[in-house]
């Protein structure tokens, strides 16, 4: 079902029965143990709005992550063809726009992961028998949960 372009990618526009418009790299499910028909890699939701600040007003389209990045461990999902209303290939310029959007989102997610791993860890300090303070900065809480 899925055809690849000259770069070996299959990037499609997908309209789900739910109404979601998605641009995604797509592959057929080839593993009999996987329940589903196609795999969506880095799916991006296609949204639009009308810019009334220009004359004449123009409809603008933009992409945003369809899956909650930072929550999931793998930015790929398996879907059933029964959930898809229609699909089509995209223009080369929109394909390139999708690749840039995915790359920027993955870089942003990597930066967020890095900054969270470098975030200050709480430090415990003993201030008496069986009493500790735990704090990230100026505000601390005692082991009993009272602010100091």
N, CA, C and O atoms as a GROMACS GRO file, in nm:
protein
  592
    1UNK      N    1   0.080  -0.120   0.000
    1UNK     CA    2   0.000   0.000   0.000
    1UNK      C    3   0.085   0.126   0.000
    1UNK      O    4   0.054   0.222  -0.071
    2UNK      N    5   0.193   0.128   0.079
    2UNK     CA    6   0.271   0.250   0.098
    2UNK      C    7   0.383   0.255  -0.006
    2UNK      O    8   0.463   0.163  -0.018
    3UNK      N    9   0.386   0.366  -0.080
    3UNK     CA   10   0.492   0.387  -0.179
    3UNK      C   11   0.593   0.486  -0.125
    3UNK      O   12   0.557   0.583  -0.057
    4UNK      N   13   0.721   0.463  -0.155
    4UNK     CA   14   0.826   0.552  -0.108
    4UNK      C   15   0.862   0.652  -0.217
    4UNK      O   16   0.849   0.623  -0.336
    5UNK      N   17   0.909   0.772  -0.174
    5UNK     CA   18   0.955   0.871  -0.271
    5UNK      C   19   1.101   0.844  -0.306
    5UNK      O   20   1.157   0.742  -0.267
    6UNK      N   21   1.162   0.936  -0.380
    6UNK     CA   22   1.298   0.915  -0.427
    6UNK      C   23   1.399   0.907  -0.312
    6UNK      O   24   1.508   0.853  -0.330
    7UNK      N   25   1.364   0.960  -0.195
    7UNK     CA   26   1.454   0.954  -0.080
    7UNK      C   27   1.426   0.833   0.009
    7UNK      O   28   1.487   0.819   0.115
    8UNK      N   29   1.334   0.747  -0.033
    8UNK     CA   30   1.301   0.630   0.046
    8UNK      C   31   1.205   0.658   0.160
    8UNK      O   32   1.191   0.576   0.251
    9UNK      N   33   1.139   0.773   0.156
    9UNK     CA   34   1.043   0.810   0.260
    9UNK      C   35   0.900   0.798   0.207
    9UNK      O   36   0.875   0.816   0.088
   10UNK      N   37   0.809   0.768   0.297
   10UNK     CA   38   0.666   0.766   0.263
   10UNK      C   39   0.597   0.865   0.355
   10UNK      O   40   0.556   0.830   0.465
   11UNK      N   41   0.584   0.988   0.308
   11UNK     CA   42   0.522   1.092   0.388
   11UNK      C   43   0.385   1.121   0.326
   11UNK      O   44   0.374   1.160   0.210
   12UNK      N   45   0.282   1.100   0.408
   12UNK     CA   46   0.145   1.111   0.359
   12UNK      C   47   0.061   1.209   0.441
   12UNK      O   48   0.087   1.232   0.559
   13UNK      N   49  -0.039   1.264   0.374
   13UNK     CA   50  -0.147   1.334   0.442
   13UNK      C   51  -0.252   1.229   0.474
   13UNK      O   52  -0.290   1.150   0.388
   14UNK      N   53  -0.299   1.227   0.600
   14UNK     CA   54  -0.399   1.129   0.642
   14UNK      C   55  -0.514   1.203   0.707
   14UNK      O   56  -0.494   1.286   0.796
   15UNK      N   57  -0.634   1.173   0.664
   15UNK     CA   58  -0.756   1.226   0.725
   15UNK      C   59  -0.820   1.111   0.801
   15UNK      O   60  -0.864   1.013   0.742
   16UNK      N   61  -0.826   1.124   0.934
   16UNK     CA   62  -0.887   1.022   1.017
   16UNK      C   63  -1.038   1.043   1.024
   16UNK      O   64  -1.087   1.154   1.003
   17UNK      N   65  -1.110   0.939   1.054
   17UNK     CA   66  -1.255   0.947   1.069
   17UNK      C   67  -1.293   1.040   1.184
   17UNK      O   68  -1.404   1.093   1.187
   18UNK      N   69  -1.201   1.061   1.278
   18UNK     CA   70  -1.226   1.153   1.389
   18UNK      C   71  -1.220   1.298   1.346
   18UNK      O   72  -1.262   1.387   1.420
   19UNK      N   73  -1.167   1.323   1.225
   19UNK     CA   74  -1.152   1.459   1.175
   19UNK      C   75  -1.010   1.510   1.180
   19UNK      O   76  -0.979   1.613   1.119
   20UNK      N   77  -0.920   1.440   1.250
   20UNK     CA   78  -0.781   1.483   1.258
   20UNK      C   79  -0.715   1.477   1.121
   20UNK      O   80  -0.732   1.380   1.046
   21UNK      N   81  -0.641   1.582   1.089
   21UNK     CA   82  -0.559   1.587   0.968
   21UNK      C   83  -0.414   1.570   1.012
   21UNK      O   84  -0.364   1.649   1.092
   22UNK      N   85  -0.347   1.469   0.959
   22UNK     CA   86  -0.212   1.434   1.002
   22UNK      C   87  -0.120   1.427   0.881
   22UNK      O   88  -0.160   1.381   0.774
   23UNK      N   89   0.002   1.474   0.900
   23UNK     CA   90   0.110   1.451   0.804
   23UNK      C   91   0.208   1.360   0.876
   23UNK      O   92   0.249   1.390   0.989
   24UNK      N   93   0.246   1.250   0.813
   24UNK     CA   94   0.332   1.156   0.884
   24UNK      C   95   0.412   1.071   0.786
   24UNK      O   96   0.372   1.047   0.672
   25UNK      N   97   0.527   1.027   0.835
   25UNK     CA   98   0.599   0.922   0.764
   25UNK      C   99   0.526   0.793   0.799
   25UNK      O  100   0.491   0.771   0.914
   26UNK      N  101   0.502   0.709   0.700
   26UNK     CA  102   0.416   0.592   0.716
   26UNK      C  103   0.486   0.468   0.664
   26UNK      O  104   0.561   0.473   0.566
   27UNK      N  105   0.461   0.356   0.730
   27UNK     CA  106   0.512   0.227   0.684
   27UNK      C  107   0.406   0.121   0.710
   27UNK      O  108   0.329   0.131   0.805
   28UNK      N  109   0.402   0.022   0.624
   28UNK     CA  110   0.314  -0.092   0.645
   28UNK      C  111   0.362  -0.173   0.765
   28UNK      O  112   0.482  -0.184   0.788
   29UNK      N  113   0.269  -0.228   0.840
   29UNK     CA  114   0.304  -0.320   0.949
   29UNK      C  115   0.336  -0.454   0.885
   29UNK      O  116   0.253  -0.512   0.815
   30UNK      N  117   0.457  -0.501   0.907
   30UNK     CA  118   0.499  -0.628   0.848
   30UNK      C  119   0.512  -0.740   0.950
   30UNK      O  120   0.536  -0.855   0.915
   31UNK      N  121   0.495  -0.706   1.077
   31UNK     CA  122   0.507  -0.803   1.185
   31UNK      C  123   0.369  -0.856   1.220
   31UNK      O  124   0.280  -0.780   1.259
   32UNK      N  125   0.349  -0.986   1.206
   32UNK     CA  126   0.219  -1.047   1.235
   32UNK      C  127   0.181  -1.035   1.382
   32UNK      O  128   0.063  -1.047   1.418
   33UNK      N  129   0.280  -1.012   1.468
   33UNK     CA  130   0.253  -1.000   1.611
   33UNK      C  131   0.202  -0.860   1.649
   33UNK      O  132   0.153  -0.840   1.760
   34UNK      N  133   0.212  -0.764   1.557
   34UNK     CA  134   0.167  -0.628   1.584
   34UNK      C  135   0.023  -0.614   1.537
   34UNK      O  136  -0.010  -0.648   1.423
   35UNK      N  137  -0.062  -0.565   1.626
   35UNK     CA  138  -0.203  -0.548   1.596
   35UNK      C  139  -0.224  -0.411   1.532
   35UNK      O  140  -0.217  -0.310   1.601
   36UNK      N  141  -0.248  -0.407   1.403
   36UNK     CA  142  -0.269  -0.282   1.330
   36UNK      C  143  -0.227  -0.298   1.186
   36UNK      O  144  -0.177  -0.403   1.146
   37UNK      N  145  -0.248  -0.190   1.109
   37UNK     CA  146  -0.220  -0.198   0.966
   37UNK      C  147  -0.101  -0.114   0.921
   37UNK      O  148  -0.021  -0.158   0.838
   38UNK      N  149  -0.089   0.008   0.976
   38UNK     CA  150   0.021   0.097   0.936
   38UNK      C  151   0.083   0.160   1.060
   38UNK      O  152   0.019   0.174   1.164
   39UNK      N  153   0.210   0.197   1.046
   39UNK     CA  154   0.282   0.265   1.153
   39UNK      C  155   0.302   0.410   1.110
   39UNK      O  156   0.347   0.438   0.999
   40UNK      N  157   0.268   0.502   1.200
   40UNK     CA  158   0.292   0.644   1.177
   40UNK      C  159   0.415   0.685   1.258
   40UNK      O  160   0.418   0.668   1.380
   41UNK      N  161   0.516   0.738   1.190
   41UNK     CA  162   0.637   0.786   1.256
   41UNK      C  163   0.632   0.938   1.259
   41UNK      O  164   0.610   1.002   1.155
   42UNK      N  165   0.653   0.997   1.375
   42UNK     CA  166   0.655   1.142   1.391
   42UNK      C  167   0.532   1.210   1.330
   42UNK      O  168   0.547   1.302   1.250
   43UNK      N  169   0.412   1.165   1.367
   43UNK     CA  170   0.293   1.227   1.310
   43UNK      C  171   0.277   1.372   1.359
   43UNK      O  172   0.293   1.400   1.477
   44UNK      N  173   0.246   1.459   1.267
   44UNK     CA  174   0.224   1.600   1.298
   44UNK      C  175   0.081   1.636   1.259
   44UNK      O  176   0.036   1.604   1.149
   45UNK      N  177   0.012   1.704   1.349
   45UNK     CA  178  -0.125   1.747   1.321
   45UNK      C  179  -0.121   1.872   1.235
   45UNK      O  180  -0.047   1.966   1.263
   46UNK      N  181  -0.201   1.870   1.130
   46UNK     CA  182  -0.212   1.984   1.039
   46UNK      C  183  -0.329   2.070   1.085
   46UNK      O  184  -0.443   2.024   1.086
   47UNK      N  185  -0.300   2.193   1.122
   47UNK     CA  186  -0.403   2.287   1.165
   47UNK      C  187  -0.396   2.410   1.076
   47UNK      O  188  -0.298   2.432   1.005
   48UNK      N  189  -0.502   2.489   1.081
   48UNK     CA  190  -0.503   2.612   1.003
   48UNK      C  191  -0.582   2.719   1.076
   48UNK      O  192  -0.661   2.690   1.166
   49UNK      N  193  -0.558   2.841   1.038
   49UNK     CA  194  -0.635   2.954   1.090
   49UNK      C  195  -0.637   3.062   0.982
   49UNK      O  196  -0.556   3.060   0.890
   50UNK      N  197  -0.730   3.154   0.994
   50UNK     CA  198  -0.741   3.263   0.898
   50UNK      C  199  -0.674   3.386   0.958
   50UNK      O  200  -0.709   3.431   1.067
   51UNK      N  201  -0.577   3.441   0.885
   51UNK     CA  202  -0.509   3.562   0.928
   51UNK      C  203  -0.587   3.681   0.873
   51UNK      O  204  -0.585   3.708   0.753
   52UNK      N  205  -0.655   3.752   0.963
   52UNK     CA  206  -0.736   3.868   0.923
   52UNK      C  207  -0.655   3.997   0.925
   52UNK      O  208  -0.708   4.104   0.896
   53UNK      N  209  -0.525   3.987   0.960
   53UNK     CA  210  -0.440   4.106   0.964
   53UNK      C  211  -0.390   4.147   0.828
   53UNK      O  212  -0.329   4.253   0.813
   54UNK      N  213  -0.414   4.065   0.727
   54UNK     CA  214  -0.373   4.097   0.590
   54UNK      C  215  -0.498   4.115   0.504
   54UNK      O  216  -0.605   4.064   0.537
   55UNK      N  217  -0.482   4.188   0.395
   55UNK     CA  218  -0.595   4.211   0.305
   55UNK      C  219  -0.559   4.156   0.168
   55UNK      O  220  -0.462   4.205   0.109
   56UNK      N  221  -0.627   4.062   0.116
   56UNK     CA  222  -0.742   3.993   0.173
   56UNK      C  223  -0.695   3.891   0.278
   56UNK      O  224  -0.580   3.848   0.274
   57UNK      N  225  -0.783   3.853   0.370
   57UNK     CA  226  -0.747   3.752   0.471
   57UNK      C  227  -0.699   3.623   0.404
   57UNK      O  228  -0.748   3.584   0.298
   58UNK      N  229  -0.601   3.559   0.470
   58UNK     CA  230  -0.544   3.436   0.414
   58UNK      C  231  -0.553   3.324   0.516
   58UNK      O  232  -0.540   3.345   0.637
   59UNK      N  233  -0.575   3.204   0.464
   59UNK     CA  234  -0.572   3.086   0.550
   59UNK      C  235  -0.428   3.038   0.559
   59UNK      O  236  -0.363   3.016   0.457
   60UNK      N  237  -0.379   3.022   0.682
   60UNK     CA  238  -0.243   2.975   0.705
   60UNK      C  239  -0.248   2.838   0.769
   60UNK      O  240  -0.335   2.810   0.852
   61UNK      N  241  -0.156   2.753   0.731
   61UNK     CA  242  -0.149   2.617   0.783
   61UNK      C  243  -0.021   2.602   0.864
   61UNK      O  244   0.081   2.661   0.832
   62UNK      N  245  -0.030   2.520   0.969
   62UNK     CA  246   0.088   2.493   1.051
   62UNK      C  247   0.081   2.351   1.104
   62UNK      O  248  -0.025   2.289   1.109
   63UNK      N  249   0.198   2.301   1.145
   63UNK     CA  250   0.210   2.166   1.198
   63UNK      C  251   0.244   2.172   1.346
   63UNK      O  252   0.321   2.258   1.390
   64UNK      N  253   0.188   2.079   1.422
   64UNK     CA  254   0.223   2.063   1.562
   64UNK      C  255   0.224   1.915   1.593
   64UNK      O  256   0.155   1.837   1.526
   65UNK      N  257   0.299   1.874   1.694
   65UNK     CA  258   0.304   1.730   1.726
   65UNK      C  259   0.165   1.675   1.755
   65UNK      O  260   0.087   1.737   1.827
   66UNK      N  261   0.135   1.559   1.699
   66UNK     CA  262   0.006   1.493   1.723
   66UNK      C  263   0.012   1.413   1.851
   66UNK      O  264  -0.088   1.402   1.923
   67UNK      N  265   0.128   1.356   1.880
   67UNK     CA  266   0.149   1.279   2.002
   67UNK      C  267   0.216   1.368   2.106
   67UNK      O  268   0.292   1.458   2.070
   68UNK      N  269   0.189   1.346   2.233
   68UNK     CA  270   0.246   1.431   2.338
   68UNK      C  271   0.394   1.402   2.360
   68UNK      O  272   0.430   1.315   2.440
   69UNK      N  273   0.480   1.476   2.290
   69UNK     CA  274   0.624   1.457   2.305
   69UNK      C  275   0.662   1.487   2.449
   69UNK      O  276   0.605   1.577   2.511
   70UNK      N  277   0.757   1.415   2.501
   70UNK     CA  278   0.798   1.432   2.638
   70UNK      C  279   0.720   1.341   2.733
   70UNK      O  280   0.759   1.324   2.848
   71UNK      N  281   0.612   1.283   2.684
   71UNK     CA  282   0.531   1.192   2.765
   71UNK      C  283   0.554   1.049   2.718
   71UNK      O  284   0.560   0.956   2.799
   72UNK      N  285   0.564   1.033   2.588
   72UNK     CA  286   0.580   0.901   2.530
   72UNK      C  287   0.728   0.871   2.506
   72UNK      O  288   0.809   0.962   2.493
   73UNK      N  289   0.761   0.743   2.499
   73UNK     CA  290   0.901   0.705   2.479
   73UNK      C  291   0.936   0.684   2.332
   73UNK      O  292   1.053   0.681   2.296
   74UNK      N  293   0.836   0.668   2.248
   74UNK     CA  294   0.859   0.641   2.108
   74UNK      C  295   0.757   0.721   2.027
   74UNK      O  296   0.637   0.709   2.050
   75UNK      N  297   0.804   0.801   1.935
   75UNK     CA  298   0.714   0.887   1.859
   75UNK      C  299   0.661   0.814   1.735
   75UNK      O  300   0.668   0.865   1.623
   76UNK      N  301   0.609   0.695   1.757
   76UNK     CA  302   0.549   0.615   1.651
   76UNK      C  303   0.429   0.541   1.707
   76UNK      O  304   0.431   0.495   1.821
   77UNK      N  305   0.325   0.530   1.626
   77UNK     CA  306   0.205   0.458   1.668
   77UNK      C  307   0.155   0.371   1.554
   77UNK      O  308   0.177   0.400   1.437
   78UNK      N  309   0.088   0.264   1.591
   78UNK     CA  310   0.027   0.175   1.494
   78UNK      C  311  -0.122   0.210   1.488
   78UNK      O  312  -0.188   0.224   1.591
   79UNK      N  313  -0.174   0.223   1.366
   79UNK     CA  314  -0.317   0.253   1.349
   79UNK      C  315  -0.379   0.153   1.252
   79UNK      O  316  -0.310   0.086   1.176
   80UNK      N  317  -0.510   0.147   1.257
   80UNK     CA  318  -0.586   0.060   1.168
   80UNK      C  319  -0.634   0.138   1.047
   80UNK      O  320  -0.670   0.256   1.059
   81UNK      N  321  -0.637   0.076   0.932
   81UNK     CA  322  -0.690   0.140   0.812
   81UNK      C  323  -0.838   0.175   0.830
   81UNK      O  324  -0.887   0.269   0.768
   82UNK      N  325  -0.909   0.101   0.913
   82UNK     CA  326  -1.050   0.129   0.939
   82UNK      C  327  -1.070   0.266   1.004
   82UNK      O  328  -1.179   0.323   0.995
   83UNK      N  329  -0.965   0.319   1.070
   83UNK     CA  330  -0.975   0.450   1.135
   83UNK      C  331  -0.943   0.565   1.040
   83UNK      O  332  -0.963   0.682   1.074
   84UNK      N  333  -0.895   0.532   0.921
   84UNK     CA  334  -0.854   0.634   0.823
   84UNK      C  335  -0.964   0.653   0.720
   84UNK      O  336  -1.014   0.558   0.660
   85UNK      N  337  -1.002   0.780   0.700
   85UNK     CA  338  -1.103   0.812   0.600
   85UNK      C  339  -1.040   0.817   0.461
   85UNK      O  340  -1.093   0.759   0.366
   86UNK      N  341  -0.926   0.887   0.451
   86UNK     CA  342  -0.856   0.895   0.323
   86UNK      C  343  -0.710   0.932   0.348
   86UNK      O  344  -0.674   0.974   0.458
   87UNK      N  345  -0.626   0.914   0.246
   87UNK     CA  346  -0.486   0.954   0.255
   87UNK      C  347  -0.436   0.989   0.116
   87UNK      O  348  -0.494   0.947   0.015
   88UNK      N  349  -0.327   1.066   0.112
   88UNK     CA  350  -0.270   1.107  -0.016
   88UNK      C  351  -0.124   1.146   0.004
   88UNK      O  352  -0.081   1.177   0.116
   89UNK      N  353  -0.048   1.144  -0.104
   89UNK     CA  354   0.088   1.195  -0.097
   89UNK      C  355   0.082   1.347  -0.082
   89UNK      O  356  -0.021   1.408  -0.110
   90UNK      N  357   0.191   1.407  -0.038
   90UNK     CA  358   0.196   1.552  -0.021
   90UNK      C  359   0.292   1.611  -0.124
   90UNK      O  360   0.373   1.540  -0.184
   91UNK      N  361   0.280   1.741  -0.144
   91UNK     CA  362   0.370   1.809  -0.238
   91UNK      C  363   0.512   1.807  -0.183
   91UNK      O  364   0.533   1.790  -0.063
   92UNK      N  365   0.609   1.825  -0.270
   92UNK     CA  366   0.749   1.825  -0.227
   92UNK      C  367   0.774   1.938  -0.128
   92UNK      O  368   0.846   1.918  -0.030
   93UNK      N  369   0.718   2.055  -0.150
   93UNK     CA  370   0.742   2.166  -0.059
   93UNK      C  371   0.681   2.138   0.079
   93UNK      O  372   0.741   2.174   0.180
   94UNK      N  373   0.563   2.076   0.083
   94UNK     CA  374   0.504   2.045   0.213
   94UNK      C  375   0.578   1.930   0.280
   94UNK      O  376   0.589   1.927   0.403
   95UNK      N  377   0.628   1.837   0.202
   95UNK     CA  378   0.711   1.727   0.254
   95UNK      C  379   0.834   1.785   0.322
   95UNK      O  380   0.870   1.744   0.432
   96UNK      N  381   0.898   1.883   0.256
   96UNK     CA  382   1.017   1.946   0.312
   96UNK      C  383   0.982   2.024   0.440
   96UNK      O  384   1.059   2.023   0.536
   97UNK      N  385   0.867   2.090   0.440
   97UNK     CA  386   0.821   2.162   0.558
   97UNK      C  387   0.799   2.066   0.675
   97UNK      O  388   0.836   2.096   0.789
   98UNK      N  389   0.741   1.951   0.648
   98UNK     CA  390   0.718   1.848   0.750
   98UNK      C  391   0.852   1.801   0.808
   98UNK      O  392   0.866   1.790   0.930
   99UNK      N  393   0.950   1.774   0.724
   99UNK     CA  394   1.080   1.726   0.770
   99UNK      C  395   1.146   1.830   0.862
   99UNK      O  396   1.203   1.794   0.964
  100UNK      N  397   1.138   1.957   0.825
  100UNK     CA  398   1.195   2.064   0.909
  100UNK      C  399   1.121   2.069   1.043
  100UNK      O  400   1.184   2.079   1.148
  101UNK      N  401   0.988   2.062   1.041
  101UNK     CA  402   0.908   2.068   1.164
  101UNK      C  403   0.941   1.951   1.256
  101UNK      O  404   0.956   1.970   1.377
  102UNK      N  405   0.952   1.831   1.202
  102UNK     CA  406   0.984   1.713   1.283
  102UNK      C  407   1.124   1.728   1.342
  102UNK      O  408   1.145   1.701   1.460
  103UNK      N  409   1.220   1.770   1.260
  103UNK     CA  410   1.357   1.786   1.307
  103UNK      C  411   1.364   1.887   1.421
  103UNK      O  412   1.429   1.862   1.523
  104UNK      N  413   1.296   2.001   1.405
  104UNK     CA  414   1.295   2.103   1.511
  104UNK      C  415   1.228   2.051   1.638
  104UNK      O  416   1.277   2.078   1.748
  105UNK      N  417   1.119   1.978   1.625
  105UNK     CA  418   1.051   1.925   1.742
  105UNK      C  419   1.134   1.820   1.814
  105UNK      O  420   1.136   1.816   1.937
  106UNK      N  421   1.204   1.735   1.739
  106UNK     CA  422   1.289   1.634   1.801
  106UNK      C  423   1.408   1.700   1.872
  106UNK      O  424   1.447   1.656   1.980
  107UNK      N  425   1.465   1.805   1.811
  107UNK     CA  426   1.575   1.877   1.874
  107UNK      C  427   1.526   1.944   2.002
  107UNK      O  428   1.596   1.942   2.104
  108UNK      N  429   1.407   2.004   1.999
  108UNK     CA  430   1.351   2.068   2.117
  108UNK      C  431   1.327   1.964   2.228
  108UNK      O  432   1.357   1.990   2.344
  109UNK      N  433   1.274   1.849   2.191
  109UNK     CA  434   1.249   1.743   2.290
  109UNK      C  435   1.380   1.695   2.352
  109UNK      O  436   1.386   1.670   2.472
  110UNK      N  437   1.486   1.684   2.270
  110UNK     CA  438   1.616   1.644   2.322
  110UNK      C  439   1.671   1.748   2.419
  110UNK      O  440   1.727   1.714   2.523
  111UNK      N  441   1.654   1.878   2.385
  111UNK     CA  442   1.699   1.986   2.474
  111UNK      C  443   1.623   1.982   2.606
  111UNK      O  444   1.683   2.002   2.712
  112UNK      N  445   1.493   1.956   2.601
  112UNK     CA  446   1.412   1.948   2.723
  112UNK      C  447   1.459   1.831   2.809
  112UNK      O  448   1.469   1.845   2.931
  113UNK      N  449   1.486   1.716   2.746
  113UNK     CA  450   1.535   1.600   2.821
  113UNK      C  451   1.667   1.633   2.890
  113UNK      O  452   1.688   1.599   3.007
  114UNK      N  453   1.757   1.701   2.816
  114UNK     CA  454   1.886   1.738   2.871
  114UNK      C  455   1.872   1.833   2.987
  114UNK      O  456   1.935   1.815   3.091
  115UNK      N  457   1.789   1.936   2.971
  115UNK     CA  458   1.774   2.036   3.077
  115UNK      C  459   1.710   1.975   3.201
  115UNK      O  460   1.743   2.014   3.313
  116UNK      N  461   1.619   1.880   3.182
  116UNK     CA  462   1.558   1.816   3.298
  116UNK      C  463   1.656   1.726   3.370
  116UNK      O  464   1.652   1.716   3.493
  117UNK      N  465   1.744   1.662   3.295
  117UNK     CA  466   1.841   1.574   3.360
  117UNK      C  467   1.949   1.656   3.432
  117UNK      O  468   2.011   1.607   3.526
  118UNK      N  469   1.971   1.781   3.387
  118UNK     CA  470   2.070   1.867   3.451
  118UNK      C  471   2.008   1.953   3.561
  118UNK      O  472   2.080   2.024   3.632
  119UNK      N  473   1.877   1.946   3.577
  119UNK     CA  474   1.810   2.026   3.680
  119UNK      C  475   1.864   1.991   3.816
  119UNK      O  476   1.907   1.879   3.843
  120UNK      N  477   1.860   2.092   3.904
  120UNK     CA  478   1.909   2.068   4.040
  120UNK      C  479   1.829   1.958   4.106
  120UNK      O  480   1.706   1.954   4.099
  121UNK      N  481   1.900   1.870   4.169
  121UNK     CA  482   1.837   1.764   4.246
  121UNK      C  483   1.817   1.816   4.388
  121UNK      O  484   1.900   1.892   4.438
  122UNK      N  485   1.708   1.778   4.452
  122UNK     CA  486   1.686   1.825   4.589
  122UNK      C  487   1.796   1.774   4.682
  122UNK      O  488   1.845   1.662   4.667
  123UNK      N  489   1.832   1.859   4.777
  123UNK     CA  490   1.936   1.821   4.871
  123UNK      C  491   1.874   1.807   5.009
  123UNK      O  492   1.797   1.893   5.053
  124UNK      N  493   1.907   1.700   5.076
  124UNK     CA  494   1.860   1.679   5.213
  124UNK      C  495   1.970   1.720   5.308
  124UNK      O  496   2.088   1.691   5.286
  125UNK      N  497   1.930   1.788   5.414
  125UNK     CA  498   2.027   1.833   5.514
  125UNK      C  499   1.973   1.798   5.652
  125UNK      O  500   1.859   1.830   5.685
  126UNK      N  501   2.056   1.733   5.732
  126UNK     CA  502   2.014   1.695   5.868
  126UNK      C  503   2.025   1.818   5.957
  126UNK      O  504   2.129   1.883   5.964
  127UNK      N  505   1.914   1.847   6.027
  127UNK     CA  506   1.915   1.962   6.117
  127UNK      C  507   1.884   1.922   6.260
  127UNK      O  508   1.873   2.007   6.348
  128UNK      N  509   1.870   1.794   6.283
  128UNK     CA  510   1.842   1.744   6.418
  128UNK      C  511   1.819   1.595   6.411
  128UNK      O  512   1.822   1.536   6.303
  129UNK      N  513   1.794   1.535   6.527
  129UNK     CA  514   1.767   1.393   6.529
  129UNK      C  515   1.640   1.363   6.449
  129UNK      O  516   1.532   1.412   6.483
  130UNK      N  517   1.652   1.284   6.343
  130UNK     CA  518   1.540   1.241   6.258
  130UNK      C  519   1.466   1.358   6.192
  130UNK      O  520   1.350   1.341   6.152
  131UNK      N  521   1.529   1.475   6.180
  131UNK     CA  522   1.466   1.590   6.113
  131UNK      C  523   1.560   1.635   6.002
  131UNK      O  524   1.678   1.662   6.024
  132UNK      N  525   1.505   1.642   5.881
  132UNK     CA  526   1.582   1.682   5.765
  132UNK      C  527   1.509   1.793   5.692
  132UNK      O  528   1.387   1.802   5.701
  133UNK      N  529   1.581   1.875   5.621
  133UNK     CA  530   1.519   1.969   5.529
  133UNK      C  531   1.552   1.922   5.390
  133UNK      O  532   1.658   1.866   5.365
  134UNK      N  533   1.460   1.944   5.299
  134UNK     CA  534   1.480   1.909   5.158
  134UNK      C  535   1.448   2.033   5.078
  134UNK      O  536   1.341   2.090   5.093
  135UNK      N  537   1.541   2.075   4.994
  135UNK     CA  538   1.516   2.198   4.919
  135UNK      C  539   1.586   2.202   4.786
  135UNK      O  540   1.686   2.133   4.763
  136UNK      N  541   1.531   2.284   4.697
  136UNK     CA  542   1.591   2.307   4.566
  136UNK      C  543   1.663   2.441   4.563
  136UNK      O  544   1.752   2.462   4.481
  137UNK      N  545   1.625   2.530   4.650
  137UNK     CA  546   1.682   2.664   4.649
  137UNK      C  547   1.657   2.727   4.783
  137UNK      O  548   1.695   2.673   4.887
  138UNK      N  549   1.593   2.844   4.781
  138UNK     CA  550   1.570   2.916   4.905
  138UNK      C  551   1.459   2.855   4.988
  138UNK      O  552   1.472   2.848   5.111
  139UNK      N  553   1.351   2.810   4.926
  139UNK     CA  554   1.240   2.754   5.001
  139UNK      C  555   1.269   2.608   5.032
  139UNK      O  556   1.310   2.532   4.945
  140UNK      N  557   1.249   2.571   5.156
  140UNK     CA  558   1.271   2.431   5.194
  140UNK      C  559   1.150   2.381   5.270
  140UNK      O  560   1.068   2.459   5.319
  141UNK      N  561   1.140   2.252   5.279
  141UNK     CA  562   1.035   2.189   5.359
  141UNK      C  563   1.100   2.093   5.456
  141UNK      O  564   1.198   2.027   5.423
  142UNK      N  565   1.045   2.086   5.572
  142UNK     CA  566   1.096   1.990   5.669
  142UNK      C  567   1.037   1.854   5.636
  142UNK      O  568   0.945   1.843   5.555
  143UNK      N  569   1.091   1.754   5.699
  143UNK     CA  570   1.039   1.620   5.678
  143UNK      C  571   0.894   1.610   5.718
  143UNK      O  572   0.819   1.526   5.667
  144UNK      N  573   0.852   1.696   5.810
  144UNK     CA  574   0.713   1.696   5.853
  144UNK      C  575   0.623   1.771   5.754
  144UNK      O  576   0.501   1.769   5.766
  145UNK      N  577   0.684   1.837   5.656
  145UNK     CA  578   0.607   1.907   5.553
  145UNK      C  579   0.579   2.052   5.584
  145UNK      O  580   0.496   2.114   5.518
  146UNK      N  581   0.647   2.109   5.685
  146UNK     CA  582   0.625   2.249   5.721
  146UNK      C  583   0.725   2.335   5.646
  146UNK      O  584   0.843   2.300   5.637
  147UNK      N  585   0.679   2.449   5.591
  147UNK     CA  586   0.769   2.542   5.525
  147UNK      C  587   0.857   2.611   5.626
  147UNK      O  588   0.814   2.640   5.738
  148UNK      N  589   0.980   2.637   5.588
  148UNK     CA  590   1.071   2.712   5.675
  148UNK      C  591   1.088   2.851   5.621
  148UNK      O  592   1.161   2.931   5.679
   0.00000   0.00000   0.00000
